[in-house]
């Protein structure tokens, strides 16, 4: 659900209202690559429930999640159009980006879709996707680009592509509790399978749990200070005391990269740096929120 998707969906919603028909977004589960090439599932920028929430915010009437099976993957482009768009959805108009591919071996393109639309009496609109700014190097908006930026730790660049901070979700579980011992208790978020997790480092952002969103300093990595081996995502809710979040589903939104992971000569040096991380994270979040309000 990057800004290119938002442009396409926004256009579909507008045209559906003009035509007096429902607007429907079609997606697949599991990801097609996992069926066609098992083990190649790309990192997920948002799980299905999150995508549905984001799509609903754009005014869509329904989201259709089609089970993507080996049998389904073998449908020819023409059969896909007839079985899904014509027979099931009775499509009046299909809105896509210029790089849309469909059918067995992705043989169908928007040109062929337009030909089939003329045959089966539905229109096709192709939306030219805006190109990204400095972070994307002039490339079109794409999930691939957003995943790359997240993997590199460039969460500000990913936000430019996504139109929102990248979010990691999961249940808050008990960790080693070293943060609590050091005076910076963190929520250890057990991430969902295939989640796109930013590069190791410390970030500014938000922790959302129990219906509340709180400014946070976020750590991603293996906690090199204590020679840990398990990679974790932990968020410290800034200026909050006595939070009990264990067992809750939480979201961690990444705003800005602060620094890389490092091992300090002493616990005192670590605590001094953590205090500075928190201050910088607090200031960055406050500045971002003030800019959003100013508009």
VENLINQUI-V183641 format. One record per residue. N is the residue number from 0. SS is DSSP state (@ for helix, = for strand, . for the rest). OMEGA is omega in radians with two decimals (* if undefined). NEAR is the number of other ideal C-beta (glycine too) atoms within 10 Angstrom. Layout:
((N & SS & OMEGA & NEAR) (N & SS & OMEGA & NEAR))
This chain:
((0 & . & 3.08 & 23) (1 & . & -3.03 & 23) (2 & @ & 3.03 & 17) (3 & @ & 3.06 & 24) (4 & @ & -3.10 & 22) (5 & @ & 3.09 & 19) (6 & @ & -3.12 & 18) (7 & @ & -3.11 & 20) (8 & @ & 3.11 & 21) (9 & @ & 3.10 & 16) (10 & @ & 3.13 & 16) (11 & @ & 3.12 & 22) (12 & @ & -3.14 & 19) (13 & @ & -3.10 & 13) (14 & @ & 3.10 & 17) (15 & @ & 3.12 & 19) (16 & @ & 3.10 & 13) (17 & @ & -3.10 & 9) (18 & @ & -3.14 & 12) (19 & . & 3.14 & 7) (20 & . & 3.11 & 15) (21 & . & 3.02 & 13) (22 & . & -3.07 & 22) (23 & = & 3.03 & 14) (24 & = & 3.14 & 22) (25 & = & 3.08 & 15) (26 & = & -3.02 & 15) (27 & = & 3.04 & 17) (28 & = & -0.03 & 12) (29 & . & 3.10 & 13) (30 & . & -3.09 & 15) (31 & @ & -3.11 & 15) (32 & @ & -3.13 & 13) (33 & @ & 3.13 & 16) (34 & @ & -3.10 & 18) (35 & @ & -3.13 & 14) (36 & . & -3.08 & 9) (37 & . & -3.12 & 10) (38 & . & -3.10 & 6) (39 & . & -3.10 & 11) (40 & . & -3.14 & 15) (41 & . & 3.06 & 13) (42 & . & -3.10 & 14) (43 & = & 3.06 & 20) (44 & . & 3.09 & 21) (45 & . & 3.05 & 22) (46 & . & -3.04 & 17) (47 & @ & -3.09 & 13) (48 & @ & 3.12 & 11) (49 & @ & 3.10 & 16) (50 & @ & 3.14 & 18) (51 & @ & 3.10 & 18) (52 & @ & -3.12 & 13) (53 & @ & 3.12 & 19) (54 & @ & -3.14 & 20) (55 & @ & 3.13 & 13) (56 & . & 3.14 & 12) (57 & . & 3.07 & 16) (58 & . & 3.14 & 14) (59 & . & -3.13 & 19) (60 & . & -3.09 & 13) (61 & = & 3.01 & 13) (62 & = & 3.12 & 15) (63 & = & 3.11 & 12) (64 & = & -3.12 & 13) (65 & = & 3.04 & 12) (66 & = & -3.13 & 10) (67 & . & -3.10 & 18) (68 & . & 3.09 & 11) (69 & @ & 3.13 & 9) (70 & @ & -3.14 & 9) (71 & @ & -3.10 & 17) (72 & @ & -3.09 & 16) (73 & . & 3.08 & 11) (74 & . & 3.05 & 17) (75 & . & 3.10 & 14) (76 & @ & -3.13 & 20) (77 & @ & 3.13 & 16) (78 & @ & 3.09 & 13) (79 & @ & -3.13 & 20) (80 & @ & -3.09 & 25) (81 & @ & -3.04 & 16) (82 & @ & -3.06 & 13) (83 & @ & -3.01 & 17) (84 & @ & -3.05 & 19) (85 & @ & -3.03 & 17) (86 & . & -3.05 & 10) (87 & . & -3.04 & 12) (88 & . & -3.11 & 17) (89 & . & -3.04 & 11) (90 & . & 3.02 & 19) (91 & . & -3.12 & 15) (92 & = & 3.08 & 17) (93 & = & -3.14 & 22) (94 & = & -3.09 & 22) (95 & = & 2.99 & 19) (96 & = & -3.06 & 17) (97 & . & -3.10 & 11) (98 & . & -3.12 & 12) (99 & . & 3.08 & 17) (100 & . & -3.10 & 14) (101 & = & 3.13 & 19) (102 & . & -3.09 & 19) (103 & @ & -3.11 & 15) (104 & @ & 3.12 & 11) (105 & @ & -3.05 & 13) (106 & . & -3.12 & 13) (107 & = & 3.07 & 21) (108 & . & -3.05 & 16) (109 & @ & 3.08 & 19) (110 & @ & 3.12 & 9) (111 & @ & 3.09 & 17) (112 & @ & 3.10 & 22) (113 & @ & 3.09 & 16) (114 & @ & 3.13 & 15) (115 & @ & 3.09 & 19) (116 & @ & 3.09 & 21) (117 & @ & -3.13 & 10) (118 & @ & -3.03 & 11) (119 & @ & 2.99 & 15) (120 & . & 2.93 & 10) (121 & . & 3.14 & 19) (122 & = & 3.10 & 14) (123 & = & 3.04 & 19) (124 & = & 3.13 & 15) (125 & = & -3.10 & 17) (126 & = & 3.05 & 18) (127 & . & -3.09 & 10) (128 & . & 3.08 & 19) (129 & . & 3.06 & 12) (130 & = & -3.11 & 12) (131 & . & -3.12 & 22) (132 & . & -3.00 & 11) (133 & @ & -3.07 & 8) (134 & @ & -3.08 & 16) (135 & @ & 3.12 & 19) (136 & . & 3.11 & 10) (137 & . & 3.12 & 8) (138 & . & 3.08 & 14) (139 & = & 3.04 & 18) (140 & . & 3.10 & 22) (141 & . & 3.07 & 18) (142 & @ & 3.13 & 19) (143 & @ & 3.12 & 12) (144 & @ & 3.13 & 22) (145 & @ & 3.12 & 28) (146 & @ & -3.12 & 18) (147 & @ & -3.13 & 18) (148 & @ & 3.09 & 25) (149 & @ & -3.12 & 25) (150 & @ & 3.13 & 14) (151 & . & -3.10 & 13) (152 & . & 3.13 & 18) (153 & . & -3.07 & 20) (154 & @ & 3.06 & 25) (155 & @ & 3.08 & 19) (156 & @ & 3.10 & 22) (157 & @ & 3.11 & 27) (158 & @ & 3.09 & 21) (159 & @ & 3.13 & 20) (160 & @ & -3.05 & 29) (161 & @ & -3.05 & 25) (162 & . & -3.14 & 15) (163 & . & 3.05 & 16) (164 & . & 3.06 & 20) (165 & = & -3.10 & 25) (166 & = & 2.99 & 20) (167 & = & -3.06 & 25) (168 & = & 3.05 & 21) (169 & = & 3.14 & 19) (170 & = & 3.08 & 17) (171 & = & -3.10 & 23) (172 & = & 3.11 & 13) (173 & . & 3.06 & 9) (174 & . & 3.13 & 18) (175 & . & 3.11 & 14) (176 & . & 3.09 & 11) (177 & @ & 3.12 & 15) (178 & @ & 3.11 & 19) (179 & @ & -3.14 & 11) (180 & @ & -3.11 & 10) (181 & @ & -3.14 & 14) (182 & . & 3.10 & 10) (183 & . & -3.10 & 20) (184 & . & -3.08 & 19) (185 & . & 2.99 & 24) (186 & = & 3.14 & 26) (187 & = & -3.03 & 23) (188 & = & 3.09 & 27) (189 & = & -2.96 & 14) (190 & = & 3.12 & 17) (191 & . & 3.14 & 16) (192 & . & 3.07 & 8) (193 & . & -3.12 & 14) (194 & = & 3.02 & 18) (195 & . & -3.09 & 21) (196 & . & 3.13 & 19) (197 & . & 3.10 & 24) (198 & . & 3.11 & 17) (199 & . & 3.13 & 15) (200 & = & 3.12 & 18) (201 & = & -3.02 & 23) (202 & = & 2.95 & 29) (203 & = & 3.12 & 29) (204 & = & -3.10 & 29) (205 & = & 2.97 & 24) (206 & = & 3.14 & 27) (207 & = & 3.13 & 20) (208 & = & 3.12 & 20) (209 & . & 3.11 & 12) (210 & . & -3.11 & 6) (211 & = & 3.09 & 11) (212 & = & -3.03 & 13) (213 & = & 3.03 & 19) (214 & = & -3.04 & 24) (215 & = & 2.90 & 28) (216 & = & -2.95 & 28) (217 & = & 3.10 & 29) (218 & = & 3.07 & 23) (219 & = & 3.11 & 22) (220 & = & -3.03 & 20) (221 & . & -3.13 & 14) (222 & . & -3.06 & 20) (223 & @ & -3.13 & 13) (224 & @ & -3.08 & 17) (225 & @ & 3.07 & 11) (226 & . & 3.09 & 8) (227 & . & -3.11 & 14) (228 & . & -3.11 & 6) (229 & . & 3.13 & 10) (230 & . & -3.08 & 12) (231 & = & 2.98 & 19) (232 & = & -3.09 & 24) (233 & = & -3.10 & 24) (234 & = & 3.08 & 31) (235 & = & 3.12 & 25) (236 & = & -3.01 & 22) (237 & . & 3.07 & 20) (238 & . & 3.09 & 9) (239 & . & -3.09 & 14) (240 & . & 3.02 & 6) (241 & . & 3.11 & 5) (242 & . & 3.05 & 17) (243 & . & -3.00 & 8) (244 & . & -3.08 & 21) (245 & . & 3.11 & 11) (246 & . & 3.13 & 10) (247 & . & 2.99 & 15) (248 & = & -3.07 & 15) (249 & = & 3.04 & 21) (250 & = & 3.09 & 18) (251 & = & -3.12 & 27) (252 & = & -3.06 & 23) (253 & = & -3.14 & 28) (254 & = & -3.03 & 23) (255 & = & 3.04 & 18) (256 & = & 3.13 & 20) (257 & = & -3.10 & 20) (258 & = & 3.06 & 12) (259 & . & 3.08 & 12) (260 & . & 3.12 & 15) (261 & . & 3.12 & 13) (262 & . & -3.06 & 11) (263 & . & -3.10 & 14) (264 & . & -3.12 & 7) (265 & . & 3.08 & 9) (266 & @ & 3.14 & 12) (267 & @ & 3.11 & 9) (268 & @ & 3.09 & 13) (269 & @ & -3.11 & 17) (270 & @ & 3.11 & 14) (271 & @ & 3.14 & 12) (272 & @ & 3.12 & 15) (273 & @ & 3.10 & 20) (274 & @ & 3.10 & 13) (275 & @ & 3.08 & 14) (276 & @ & -3.11 & 21) (277 & @ & 3.13 & 20) (278 & @ & -3.12 & 12) (279 & @ & 3.13 & 16) (280 & @ & 3.11 & 24) (281 & @ & -3.11 & 16) (282 & @ & -3.12 & 12) (283 & @ & 3.13 & 19) (284 & @ & 3.14 & 21) (285 & @ & 3.13 & 13) (286 & @ & 3.12 & 13) (287 & @ & -3.11 & 19) (288 & @ & 3.10 & 13) (289 & @ & 3.12 & 9) (290 & @ & 3.12 & 9) (291 & @ & 3.13 & 8) (292 & @ & -3.14 & 7) (293 & @ & 2.99 & 6) (294 & . & * & 4))
